[in-house]
Amino acid sequence: MEWRSTEGGDPAQHLEDFLTADGLNVRSFSTPRLSRSVAKSEAGSVCGAAVLISAAGAAAMLKRGPVAKPTPAPAVPDLAVVVYEHAGTDGARTPRRWPLSDWRLGEWEPSWTPEEHAAAVAAAREAIGRGDVYQVNVVGHASAPYVGDPMPALARLGGLPGAHYGGVLTGAGWAVGCASPETLIQVVGGRVVTKPIKGTRPATAVGRRELLASAKERAEHIMIVDLARNDLGRVARTGSVRVDELFAIRTWSDLWQAESVVSAELADGVGLADLLRATCPGGSVTGAPKLAALEEIAALEPVGRGPSMGALGWVDASGDLDLGLTIRTAAADADRLHLWAGGGITWGSDPEAEVAEAAAKAAPIRRLLTSS
């Protein structure tokens, strides 16, 4: 299934209805589930579904968000679902969708200059100073022409250290490769977990000390943890929201990042659509308050976020759910690769440092995509 925001309707409900029609139990996460050990595994039975939600699709789930600028990769749908069945023994394979030729990637062309990026950060700080918003995530985009098959290059992204949501999803004329370390929502046994990431430094001993000592990074992080607690509180049993881990230091590629773990027990009757409406778009890629941050994003960013800053993951036959935020994500259309990177802006942000941080996040992905 593919859906675009121009088609109208509620993508969260479309997704829930589509998966339910294919036999996946997503109407209510409090309904007794099949365990993985007893789920049907006969050839031809459904084993699960891969799900891609673009930034525009995630904003549409919120329903009240402002309209962002058009995506530079319109071939990629705002919602895509691929349902998988347990394989038979005939060895059948899905045909290739891309040309068989040598891979060559051209020069990256940014949608804004470093100076324009820095000016957007400064404008975000001004909005914070006016009290319009407490924090806003500012994201830039670049694209490069290519020839050949992009799939091997996109698949390499999943090998980056810390890429917990490493994988590729493809359709007719598009493909998305992900190396995300961040959990948007995970549901197991009726409990929902989100793991917001905020705070970045080079993965050196000095970088780790700087991250742990940074009042700016910790304040930015705590704001997003509070936003995550609020999001989960909309679908949780009263009193069940908790912060299981706060400001833990993890690695992604050659960077340190700060991650927290927030969880809750889901209220009775909460289904997939309810959960997505409560949590999309992810707070760590929008800001706080979420609606005000989305208004700033729509005004500041030069192009839409496409499949980045949305979600990519899996719903399995037992009804468990695992969606990662599509940060560290690249997309291919018919002739160009697209890449997005950015960071959260607070009053304490330095524009030049924010531009450098976005470049540091994009650098490992660019290296892998460029290699043959």
C-alpha positions as CSV (number, residue, x, y, z in Angstrom):
1,M,0.0,0.0,0.0
2,E,1.1,3.5,-0.8
3,W,-0.5,6.8,0.3
4,R,0.4,10.4,-0.3
5,S,-0.9,13.4,1.7
6,T,-2.5,14.8,-1.5
7,E,-5.0,11.9,-1.3
8,G,-6.5,13.2,1.9
9,G,-7.9,11.2,4.8
10,D,-6.2,10.0,8.0
11,P,-3.0,8.0,7.3
12,A,-3.0,6.5,10.8
13,Q,-6.5,5.1,10.3
14,H,-5.6,4.0,6.7
15,L,-2.6,2.1,8.1
16,E,-4.5,0.4,10.9
17,D,-7.3,-0.6,8.6
18,F,-4.9,-2.0,6.0
19,L,-2.9,-4.1,8.5
20,T,-6.1,-5.4,10.1
21,A,-7.5,-6.5,6.8
22,D,-4.2,-8.5,6.3
23,G,-4.7,-10.3,9.6
24,L,-2.4,-8.2,11.8
25,N,-3.7,-7.5,15.3
26,V,-3.4,-3.7,15.7
27,R,-6.9,-2.6,16.7
28,S,-6.1,-2.8,20.4
29,F,-2.8,-3.6,22.0
30,S,-4.6,-4.6,25.2
31,T,-6.2,-7.5,23.3
32,P,-4.5,-10.9,24.2
33,R,-1.8,-11.5,21.6
34,L,-0.3,-14.5,20.0
35,S,3.3,-15.0,21.2
36,R,6.0,-15.3,18.6
37,S,6.4,-19.0,19.5
38,V,2.9,-19.9,18.7
39,A,2.2,-17.5,15.8
40,K,1.4,-19.3,12.5
41,S,4.4,-19.8,10.3
42,E,3.1,-21.9,7.5
43,A,4.1,-20.9,4.0
44,G,1.8,-18.2,2.7
45,S,0.7,-17.0,6.2
46,V,1.5,-13.4,7.1
47,C,4.6,-12.9,9.3
48,G,4.5,-9.1,9.5
49,A,4.7,-5.8,7.7
50,A,7.3,-3.2,7.1
51,V,6.0,0.4,7.5
52,L,7.4,3.7,6.3
53,I,5.9,7.0,7.4
54,S,7.3,10.2,5.9
55,A,7.6,13.5,7.8
56,A,4.5,14.8,6.0
57,G,2.6,11.6,6.8
58,A,3.6,11.9,10.5
59,A,2.4,15.5,10.6
60,A,-0.9,14.4,9.0
61,M,-1.4,12.0,11.8
62,L,-1.2,14.9,14.2
63,K,-4.0,16.4,12.1
64,R,-3.5,20.0,13.3
65,G,0.1,20.6,12.0
66,P,1.0,23.3,9.5
67,V,1.7,22.4,5.9
68,A,5.4,22.1,5.2
69,K,7.2,22.9,2.0
70,P,7.0,20.2,-0.8
71,T,9.3,17.2,-0.5
72,P,12.3,17.2,-2.9
73,A,11.6,13.4,-3.4
74,P,7.9,13.2,-4.4
75,A,8.4,9.7,-5.8
76,V,8.6,8.4,-2.2
77,P,5.1,8.0,-0.7
78,D,4.1,9.5,2.6
79,L,3.0,6.2,3.9
80,A,4.1,2.8,2.5
81,V,3.3,-0.7,3.8
82,V,4.8,-4.0,2.6
83,V,3.2,-7.1,4.0
84,Y,5.4,-10.2,4.1
85,E,4.4,-13.8,4.1
86,H,6.3,-16.8,5.3
87,A,8.3,-18.1,2.4
88,G,7.6,-21.2,0.5
89,T,10.2,-23.6,-0.9
90,D,10.0,-22.6,-4.6
91,G,12.9,-20.2,-4.3
92,A,10.9,-17.3,-5.9
93,R,12.5,-13.9,-5.6
94,T,11.2,-10.4,-6.1
95,P,12.4,-8.9,-9.5
96,R,15.0,-6.1,-9.3
97,R,13.5,-2.7,-9.8
98,W,16.7,-0.9,-10.7
99,P,19.1,-0.9,-13.6
100,L,22.1,-3.3,-13.6
101,S,25.0,-0.9,-14.1
102,D,28.0,0.5,-12.2
103,W,27.3,2.7,-9.3
104,R,28.4,6.3,-9.6
105,L,27.3,9.2,-7.4
106,G,27.7,12.8,-8.4
107,E,28.4,15.9,-6.3
108,W,26.2,16.7,-3.4
109,E,24.1,19.8,-3.9
110,P,22.7,21.4,-0.7
111,S,19.3,23.0,-0.6
112,W,20.8,25.9,1.4
113,T,24.3,27.2,2.1
114,P,26.0,26.9,5.5
115,E,25.3,30.7,5.9
116,E,21.6,30.1,5.2
117,H,21.5,27.2,7.7
118,A,23.2,29.4,10.3
119,A,20.6,32.1,9.7
120,A,17.8,29.6,10.2
121,V,19.3,28.6,13.5
122,A,19.5,32.3,14.5
123,A,15.9,32.8,13.5
124,A,14.9,29.8,15.6
125,R,16.7,31.4,18.6
126,E,14.8,34.6,18.0
127,A,11.5,32.6,18.1
128,I,12.7,31.1,21.4
129,G,13.5,34.6,22.7
130,R,10.0,35.8,21.8
131,G,8.5,32.8,23.7
132,D,7.0,31.3,20.6
133,V,8.7,28.0,21.2
134,Y,11.1,26.4,23.7
135,Q,13.0,24.3,21.2
136,V,12.8,23.6,17.5
137,N,14.6,21.0,15.3
138,V,16.1,22.6,12.2
139,V,16.9,20.2,9.3
140,G,18.7,20.7,6.0
141,H,18.7,18.7,2.8
142,A,21.1,17.8,0.0
143,S,20.8,15.7,-3.1
144,A,23.2,14.2,-5.6
145,P,22.7,12.7,-9.1
146,Y,23.5,9.0,-9.6
147,V,23.6,6.3,-12.1
148,G,23.3,2.6,-11.5
149,D,21.6,0.6,-8.8
150,P,21.3,2.5,-5.5
151,M,20.2,-0.5,-3.5
152,P,23.7,-1.8,-2.5
153,A,24.7,1.7,-1.4
154,L,21.5,2.2,0.6
155,A,21.8,-1.3,2.2
156,R,25.3,-0.4,3.5
157,L,23.8,2.1,5.8
158,G,22.5,-0.6,8.0
159,G,26.0,-1.7,8.8
160,L,26.9,1.6,10.6
161,P,27.6,1.1,14.3
162,G,24.5,1.9,16.4
163,A,22.1,1.6,13.4
164,H,19.3,-0.2,15.3
165,Y,16.9,0.5,12.5
166,G,19.2,-0.4,9.6
167,G,17.4,-1.5,6.5
168,V,16.0,-0.7,3.1
169,L,12.4,-0.4,1.9
170,T,11.7,0.0,-1.8
171,G,8.8,0.5,-4.2
172,A,8.3,1.4,-7.9
173,G,10.8,4.1,-8.6
174,W,11.9,4.8,-5.0
175,A,14.0,3.3,-2.2
176,V,14.8,4.4,1.4
177,G,17.8,3.3,3.4
178,C,18.0,3.9,7.1
179,A,20.8,3.8,9.7
180,S,18.7,5.2,12.6
181,P,19.7,4.6,16.2
182,E,16.5,6.1,17.7
183,T,13.3,4.3,18.8
184,L,10.1,6.3,18.1
185,I,7.7,3.7,19.5
186,Q,8.1,0.1,20.5
187,V,5.2,-2.0,21.8
188,V,5.8,-5.4,23.5
189,G,3.2,-7.1,25.7
190,G,1.0,-4.0,26.1
191,R,3.9,-1.7,27.2
192,V,5.0,1.1,25.0
193,V,8.6,2.5,24.9
194,T,10.1,5.5,23.3
195,K,13.8,6.4,23.4
196,P,14.5,10.0,22.5
197,I,18.0,11.1,21.5
198,K,19.3,14.6,22.0
199,G,22.9,15.7,22.5
200,T,25.8,14.9,20.2
201,R,29.6,15.0,20.4
202,P,32.5,13.3,18.6
203,A,33.1,9.8,20.0
204,T,36.3,10.6,21.8
205,A,37.1,10.7,25.5
206,V,37.0,14.5,25.4
207,G,33.7,14.5,23.5
208,R,32.1,12.3,26.1
209,R,33.2,14.5,28.9
210,E,31.9,17.6,27.0
211,L,28.5,16.0,26.4
212,L,28.1,14.9,30.0
213,A,29.1,18.4,31.2
214,S,27.0,20.5,28.8
215,A,24.2,22.3,30.5
216,K,22.8,23.3,27.0
217,E,22.6,19.7,25.8
218,R,21.1,18.4,29.0
219,A,18.4,21.1,29.0
220,E,17.6,20.3,25.4
221,H,17.4,16.6,26.2
222,I,15.2,17.1,29.3
223,M,12.7,19.2,27.3
224,I,12.2,16.4,24.8
225,V,12.0,13.7,27.5
226,D,9.1,15.8,29.1
227,L,7.5,16.0,25.6
228,A,7.8,12.2,25.3
229,R,6.2,11.7,28.7
230,N,3.4,13.9,27.7
231,D,2.9,12.1,24.4
232,L,2.8,8.6,26.0
233,G,0.5,10.0,28.7
234,R,-2.2,10.5,26.1
235,V,-2.5,6.7,25.6
236,A,-1.2,5.3,28.9
237,R,-2.9,3.9,32.0
238,T,-3.0,6.7,34.6
239,G,0.2,6.8,36.6
240,S,2.1,4.3,34.5
241,V,4.4,6.6,32.6
242,R,8.0,6.4,33.8
243,V,11.5,7.4,32.8
244,D,13.5,4.2,33.0
245,E,16.8,5.8,32.0
246,L,17.9,9.4,31.7
247,F,20.7,10.9,29.6
248,A,22.5,7.7,28.9
249,I,25.5,8.0,26.6
250,R,25.4,5.8,23.5
251,T,27.4,5.6,20.3
252,W,26.3,6.0,16.7
253,S,29.1,5.6,14.1
254,D,31.8,8.0,15.3
255,L,29.5,10.1,17.5
256,W,28.4,10.1,21.2
257,Q,24.7,10.7,21.7
258,A,22.5,11.1,24.8
259,E,19.5,8.8,25.0
260,S,16.7,8.4,27.5
261,V,14.1,5.6,27.8
262,V,10.5,6.5,28.6
263,S,7.8,3.8,28.9
264,A,4.2,3.3,29.9
265,E,1.5,0.7,30.1
266,L,-1.1,1.3,27.4
267,A,-4.7,2.0,28.3
268,D,-7.4,-0.4,27.3
269,G,-8.5,-0.2,23.7
270,V,-5.5,1.7,22.4
271,G,-4.7,0.7,18.8
272,L,-2.1,1.6,16.3
273,A,-3.9,4.7,15.0
274,D,-4.3,6.1,18.5
275,L,-0.7,5.5,19.2
276,L,0.6,7.1,16.1
277,R,-1.7,10.2,16.6
278,A,-0.2,10.6,20.1
279,T,3.4,10.2,19.2
280,C,3.8,11.5,15.6
281,P,5.8,13.4,14.6
282,G,8.5,12.4,17.0
283,G,9.4,15.1,19.6
284,S,13.1,14.9,19.1
285,V,12.8,15.9,15.4
286,T,10.2,18.6,16.0
287,G,10.6,20.5,19.3
288,A,8.5,21.8,22.1
289,P,5.7,22.7,22.1
290,K,5.2,20.4,19.1
291,L,2.7,22.4,17.1
292,A,4.6,25.7,17.6
293,A,7.8,23.9,16.6
294,L,6.2,22.6,13.4
295,E,5.1,26.1,12.5
296,E,8.7,27.3,12.8
297,I,10.0,24.3,10.8
298,A,7.6,25.0,8.0
299,A,8.8,28.7,7.9
300,L,12.5,28.0,8.2
301,E,13.4,24.9,6.3
302,P,14.1,25.3,2.5
303,V,12.4,22.0,1.4
304,G,10.2,19.4,2.9
305,R,11.7,16.5,4.9
306,G,10.4,13.7,2.7
307,P,10.8,10.3,4.2
308,S,13.3,11.6,6.8
309,M,12.2,12.6,10.3
310,G,9.3,10.1,10.1
311,A,9.3,6.4,10.9
312,L,10.4,3.1,9.6
313,G,10.0,-0.3,11.2
314,W,8.0,-3.5,11.6
315,V,4.7,-4.9,12.9
316,D,4.9,-8.6,13.4
317,A,2.2,-11.3,13.4
318,S,2.0,-11.3,17.2
319,G,1.0,-7.6,17.1
320,D,4.2,-6.3,18.5
321,L,5.4,-3.0,17.0
322,D,8.9,-1.5,16.5
323,L,9.2,1.8,14.7
324,G,12.4,3.9,14.5
325,L,12.7,7.5,13.7
326,T,14.0,8.0,10.2
327,I,17.0,10.1,11.2
328,R,20.3,9.2,9.4
329,T,18.2,8.2,6.4
330,A,18.7,8.5,2.7
331,A,16.2,8.2,-0.2
332,A,16.6,7.4,-3.9
333,D,14.2,8.4,-6.7
334,A,14.7,7.8,-10.4
335,D,17.9,9.7,-10.7
336,R,18.9,11.4,-7.4
337,L,19.9,10.5,-3.8
338,H,18.5,12.6,-1.0
339,L,19.8,13.1,2.5
340,W,18.6,15.2,5.5
341,A,20.4,16.2,8.7
342,G,19.9,18.7,11.4
343,G,19.6,19.2,15.2
344,G,17.6,20.7,18.0
345,I,17.9,24.4,18.6
346,T,17.6,26.0,22.1
347,W,18.4,29.5,23.3
348,G,21.9,28.3,24.1
349,S,22.6,27.1,20.5
350,D,25.5,28.5,18.5
351,P,24.6,28.8,14.8
352,E,28.0,27.7,13.5
353,A,28.2,24.8,15.9
354,E,24.7,23.6,14.8
355,V,25.8,23.7,11.2
356,A,28.9,21.7,12.1
357,E,26.8,19.1,14.1
358,A,24.5,18.5,11.1
359,A,27.5,18.0,8.8
360,A,29.0,15.5,11.3
361,K,25.7,13.5,11.4
362,A,25.6,13.4,7.6
363,A,29.3,12.6,7.0
364,P,29.2,8.8,7.7
365,I,26.2,8.4,5.5
366,R,27.7,10.4,2.6
367,R,30.9,8.3,2.9
368,L,29.0,5.0,2.6
369,L,26.8,6.2,-0.2
370,T,29.8,7.4,-2.2
371,S,31.8,4.2,-2.0
372,S,31.3,1.7,-4.8
